């Protein structure tokens, strides 16, 4: 009988998507896969649609929704507590399977490591971020033990093993808030080293300094760091049943001539900011494909479904008409992987989410970095300083990125010597990523070595 693994992604599409890509790799190596899904306390169509799409596209993967034993009648206690309530149904699932060779946990499901220990199942973590973020993340408990509160660090420069220096304000807000959620987050960082190993969605050469620091034990000074397996970049192959209209539009554009703007499944902007982007794009005189989402209304939480955007109301008067011969605005969503891999794609304005970053890298396009939330500010530092694959839009950390900045950076990346050099470097990194995933490549071999230990 072959091996069986259970994968347990954290909440949100950004955690589900890479875990499904990991499931495909297990299947390619003849391993049976069950994906356990924590049913969100607040059910959203966004998440359930993503699960339905993943299940339909991957019929060989078993998707099992974990329902908490006693649904909460009051408001949700918080993400970490909600996930801990799933431990009992997770235990039942593991016991129901004939033999589980490994439980692979998302970082946010770190509390469930105790379930694996109780049942004697080897447990690993799969990080949906890169090795550089992992190096920072595992260093945080040591910093906290130093006595200074993260909220007191201000703009001071932090220097940690394996990563470029960064400002304290680049840390995720969940760290800088110094509240109970911060304590839970740090507990996750303390738990990961207790596992059998960490699978990282990166290729070793892309983040060589961070990988070396992790393997040398520099990020977890008080205990051994588990084996680090760089098995990426795992990116969706794209491809839907029907060709999206924007791909037909791209077919009519010259090679590497279009700037693609998209800011993730949760990225939204105010009407004022959308106006500035539009003015900047128009003045840049460059071709563009822009995914516009409705601004989040007052009281709306991240992840709540948004109405279809009214482009005429949100964008400057006459903008769509004036730019129709060199630009296309798409409402809410575009098939990002296919857009980035299209021969017409020339640059990617992104929120620096790790999935999007890898999609840009594997497509060989330079990144215009506009971080919004989570660990994206850190990713921006790594993209600029370590990978040297992007340029920053100044003002992202203020209220508004101005039209002049959008215009200047779009022009620079598409029509300057510096931009050309950046595109050449991006094309080179794309080839390295492809080589890593081939048989005999570093990521392929790392995965085989990991499997041989199960």
Secondary structure, 3 states (H helix, E strand, C coil): CCCEEEEECCCCHHHHHHHHHHHHHHHHCCCEEEEEEECCCCCCHHHHHHHHHHHHHCCCCEEEEECCCCCCCCCCCCHHHHHHCCHHHHHHHHHHCCCCCEEEEEHHHHHHHHHHHHHCCCEEEEECCCHHHHHHHHHHHHHHHCCCCHHHCCCCEECCCCCCCEEHHHCCHHHHCCCHHHHHHHHHHHHHCCCCEEEECCCHHHHHHHHHHHHCCCCCCCCCCCEEEECCCCCCCCCCCCCCHHHHHHHCCCCCCEEEECCCCCCCCCHHHHHHHHHHHHHHCCEEEEEECCCCCCCCCCCCCCCCCCHHHHCCCCHHHHCCCCEEEEECCCCHHHHHHCCCEEEEEECCCHHHHHHHHHHCCEEEECCCCCCHHHHHHHHHHHHCCEEECCCCCCCCCCHHHHHHHHHHHHCCHHHHHHHHHHHHHHHHHHHHHCCCCHHHHHHHHHHHHC
